[in-house]
Amino acid sequence: MPSHRTPPWKKPRPKTGTGAKLSPESVAWARARAKAAGRRYPNLVDNMAALRRQVETDPRRQAPDHP
């Protein structure tokens, strides 16, 4: 199945969003990911992955379990 997705750098910014900022731990994780890939600085994709990881591991953002 071919992938015809628009790259994130060509998409417009969302009108609304979480407004989340990267924590110092997420910044360090993005930098380590960029360094492992041979880049000096993290790019948009590294920062997006770090933010997704931060949001998924944040217990305050988890939905409560409903029976």
N, C-alpha and C positions, 0 to 999 in steps of 0.2 A: 504494500500500500504506500504510494508516494506521499511525502509530507509537503503540503503546500501552505504551511503556516507562515504568517508574516513575522519576521524577526522582531524582537522586542524593541530594538532601537529605531524601527520604522513605524511603530505604533504610537498614537497620541497618548499623552498622559491621561490617566483616568480622572474624571471630574471629582470623584470622592474616593477616599481610600482610608487605610488605617492610620496614615500619618506617622507610622512607626519609624523610629530611627535605630540604626544599628548600635547595639551595645558594644562596649570595648572588647568583649569576648568574641562577638560576631565579626568585628573589624579584624581582629587577629586571625580568626578562622579564614576570612576572605583573603587576607594577605598570604597566609600559608598555602591556600589553594592556588593562588596566582603564582607563587614561587615554585610550587610543585609542577606547574604547567610551563615554567620557564619565562614567566612575565615578571617585570619589576614591580608593577602595581596591579591591584585588582581592577578588573573591568566591570562593566554593567552586569554581565552574567554571573561573575563571582559574587557581587553584592546582592543580586537577586536571590542566589542560592543561600547566602548567609542569612538574609532576611526571612526566607521561607523556613530555614532551619530554626531560627530564633522564634518565629511565631509558632511553629509546631511543637517546640519544647517548652513554651511558656505555659505554666499551669493556669494562669489567670485567663487565658484565651480558650481553654478547653471547655467544651460544652458539658454541662452536668449530665450524668447518666439518668435516663428516664426509663422506668420499667415498662 
